Amino acid sequence: MIGQSVINVKSGGRGRLSTLVAGALLIVMVVFLDEWIRQIPVAALVAVMIMVSIGTFSWGSVLRMHKTPLATNLVMLSTVAVVVVTHNLALGVLTGVLLACLFFAHKVARTLLVHSDSERHGATRTYRVHGQVFFASTEQFCAGFDTGESLERVVIDVSDAHFWDLSAAEALATVRRRFEAAGTEVQLTGVSDASAALLGRFAPAT
């Protein structure tokens, strides 16, 4: 189907009619003209597929590899490698999608920031969380809090943050437990409705 679509576009097809005609002709050839198609040498079909592959491949992407992000290059090379080794396009696409998701999660996790400032002569400290809290950023989230500091009260402001999964709820509960074990009162503010629903389900103590 990819080869058919490429040939259709390269032949000038742009609208829905071209797709309909190409599909209808393909059905006619397979159902009614199968005896004639069998007369076509396999070598000719191989040559056609080679030309379709050459026309489909974006050769400019090779020249731009030194300018594109490393993650993008890894996704592209991994997808091509899996397809070539397994001869399975679906498996190659699945590999590329999974790698792209992992790289995206890592990129989003790096945007998480935790800032703090003290009040009332150092007796109270306010932590402000910015970014997305999920399985890939929980370690960075927990590391942003100094649970060993001697304080009377800690305010965790998550107005600019969002909690996405069970790992995020567990991370928040862990930080709270560490502060409370040290005798520090913990107050959570700025929780969005979506985050509150998640925290209420998986971390009701918060």
C-alpha positions as CSV (number, residue, x, y, z in Angstrom):
1,M,0.0,0.0,0.0
2,I,2.9,2.4,0.7
3,G,4.4,1.7,-2.8
4,Q,1.0,2.2,-4.4
5,S,0.4,5.5,-2.6
6,V,3.9,6.8,-3.5
7,I,3.4,5.9,-7.2
8,N,0.0,7.5,-7.1
9,V,1.3,10.8,-5.8
10,K,4.4,10.8,-8.1
11,S,2.0,10.2,-11.1
12,G,0.1,13.4,-10.2
13,G,-2.7,12.1,-8.0
14,R,-3.8,14.6,-5.5
15,G,-7.5,14.2,-4.8
16,R,-9.8,11.5,-3.5
17,L,-10.7,10.3,-7.1
18,S,-7.1,9.3,-7.7
19,T,-7.1,7.1,-4.6
20,L,-10.4,5.5,-5.6
21,V,-9.2,4.8,-9.1
22,A,-5.9,3.4,-7.9
23,G,-7.6,1.1,-5.4
24,A,-10.3,0.0,-7.9
25,L,-7.7,-0.8,-10.6
26,L,-5.7,-2.8,-8.0
27,I,-8.8,-4.9,-7.1
28,V,-9.6,-5.5,-10.8
29,M,-6.0,-6.6,-11.5
30,V,-5.9,-9.0,-8.6
31,V,-9.4,-10.5,-9.0
32,F,-9.9,-10.6,-12.8
33,L,-6.4,-10.2,-14.4
34,D,-4.5,-12.6,-12.1
35,E,-3.5,-14.8,-15.0
36,W,-1.9,-11.9,-16.9
37,I,-0.1,-10.7,-13.7
38,R,1.4,-14.1,-13.3
39,Q,3.2,-13.6,-16.6
40,I,5.2,-10.7,-15.2
41,P,8.7,-11.9,-14.3
42,V,9.5,-11.7,-10.6
43,A,12.7,-9.8,-11.5
44,A,10.5,-7.0,-12.9
45,L,8.5,-6.8,-9.8
46,V,11.7,-6.7,-7.7
47,A,13.0,-3.8,-9.9
48,V,9.7,-1.9,-9.4
49,M,9.9,-2.3,-5.6
50,I,13.5,-1.2,-5.6
51,M,12.5,2.0,-7.5
52,V,9.6,2.5,-5.1
53,S,12.0,2.2,-2.2
54,I,14.4,4.7,-3.7
55,G,11.6,7.1,-4.3
56,T,10.1,6.7,-0.9
57,F,13.3,7.2,1.1
58,S,14.0,10.7,2.2
59,W,17.6,11.0,1.1
60,G,17.8,14.6,2.5
61,S,17.3,13.3,6.0
62,V,20.7,11.6,5.8
63,L,22.4,14.9,5.0
64,R,20.6,16.6,7.9
65,M,21.5,14.0,10.5
66,H,24.2,16.1,12.0
67,K,21.7,18.9,12.5
68,T,18.8,16.9,14.0
69,P,18.6,15.8,17.6
70,L,20.3,12.6,18.6
71,A,17.0,11.1,19.8
72,T,15.5,11.6,16.4
73,N,18.4,10.0,14.7
74,L,18.3,7.0,17.0
75,V,14.6,6.5,16.4
76,M,15.0,6.6,12.6
77,L,18.0,4.3,12.6
78,S,16.4,1.8,15.0
79,T,13.2,1.7,12.9
80,V,15.1,1.0,9.7
81,A,17.4,-1.6,11.4
82,V,14.4,-3.5,12.8
83,V,12.6,-3.5,9.5
84,V,15.7,-4.7,7.6
85,V,16.5,-7.5,10.1
86,T,13.0,-8.8,10.7
87,H,11.4,-7.9,7.4
88,N,8.4,-6.7,9.4
89,L,7.3,-3.1,8.9
90,A,4.8,-3.2,11.8
91,L,7.5,-4.3,14.2
92,G,9.8,-1.6,13.0
93,V,7.2,1.1,13.4
94,L,6.3,-0.2,16.9
95,T,10.0,0.0,17.9
96,G,10.2,3.6,16.6
97,V,7.1,4.6,18.4
98,L,8.2,3.1,21.7
99,L,11.6,4.7,21.5
100,A,10.1,8.1,20.6
101,C,7.8,7.8,23.7
102,L,10.7,7.0,26.0
103,F,12.8,9.9,24.6
104,F,9.8,12.2,25.0
105,A,9.3,11.1,28.6
106,H,12.9,11.7,29.4
107,K,12.8,15.2,27.8
108,V,9.6,16.2,29.7
109,A,11.1,14.9,33.0
110,R,14.0,17.2,32.7
111,T,11.7,20.2,32.7
112,L,10.6,19.6,36.3
113,L,11.9,22.2,38.7
114,V,11.5,22.6,42.5
115,H,12.3,26.0,44.1
116,S,12.1,26.9,47.7
117,D,12.2,30.0,50.0
118,S,12.0,30.4,53.8
119,E,9.7,32.5,55.9
120,R,9.3,33.5,59.5
121,H,13.1,33.5,60.3
122,G,13.5,30.1,58.7
123,A,10.8,28.3,60.6
124,T,8.7,27.8,57.5
125,R,9.9,26.9,54.0
126,T,7.7,27.0,50.8
127,Y,8.5,24.6,48.0
128,R,7.2,25.5,44.5
129,V,7.0,22.7,42.0
130,H,6.9,23.5,38.2
131,G,6.4,20.9,35.6
132,Q,5.1,17.4,35.1
133,V,5.4,14.8,37.8
134,F,5.3,11.2,36.5
135,F,7.3,8.0,36.6
136,A,10.3,9.5,34.8
137,S,10.6,12.6,37.0
138,T,9.8,11.2,40.5
139,E,13.5,10.8,41.4
140,Q,14.1,14.4,40.5
141,F,11.0,15.5,42.4
142,C,12.0,13.8,45.6
143,A,15.6,15.2,45.3
144,G,14.2,18.7,45.2
145,F,13.2,18.6,48.9
146,D,15.5,18.8,51.9
147,T,13.7,16.6,54.3
148,G,16.5,16.7,56.8
149,E,16.2,20.4,57.5
150,S,14.8,21.4,60.9
151,L,11.6,23.2,60.2
152,E,8.2,23.8,61.9
153,R,6.2,23.9,58.7
154,V,6.6,23.1,55.0
155,V,4.3,24.4,52.3
156,I,4.4,22.5,49.0
157,D,2.9,24.6,46.2
158,V,2.0,22.6,43.1
159,S,0.0,25.3,41.3
160,D,2.3,25.0,38.3
161,A,2.6,21.2,38.4
162,H,0.6,18.2,37.4
163,F,0.6,14.7,38.8
164,W,0.1,12.0,36.2
165,D,0.4,8.5,37.6
166,L,0.8,6.3,40.6
167,S,4.5,6.9,40.8
168,A,3.9,10.6,41.1
169,A,1.4,10.1,43.9
170,E,3.8,7.7,45.7
171,A,6.6,10.3,45.4
172,L,4.5,13.0,47.0
173,A,3.5,10.7,49.8
174,T,7.1,9.7,50.3
175,V,8.2,13.4,50.6
176,R,5.3,14.0,53.0
177,R,6.2,11.0,55.2
178,R,9.8,12.1,55.4
179,F,8.9,15.6,56.6
180,E,6.4,14.3,59.1
181,A,8.9,11.8,60.5
182,A,11.2,14.7,61.2
183,G,8.3,16.5,63.1
184,T,7.6,19.0,60.3
185,E,4.0,20.0,59.5
186,V,3.2,19.7,55.8
187,Q,0.7,21.7,53.8
188,L,-0.1,21.0,50.2
189,T,-1.6,23.9,48.1
190,G,-2.5,24.6,44.5
191,V,-3.6,21.1,43.6
192,S,-5.6,21.0,40.3
193,D,-8.8,19.0,40.1
194,A,-7.2,16.3,37.9
195,S,-4.2,15.9,40.3
196,A,-6.5,16.0,43.3
197,A,-8.5,13.1,41.8
198,L,-5.3,11.1,41.3
199,L,-3.9,11.9,44.7
200,G,-7.2,11.2,46.4
201,R,-7.3,7.7,44.9
202,F,-3.7,6.6,45.3
203,A,-2.4,8.8,48.1
204,P,-5.4,9.7,50.3
205,A,-3.2,10.8,53.1
206,T,-2.1,13.9,51.1
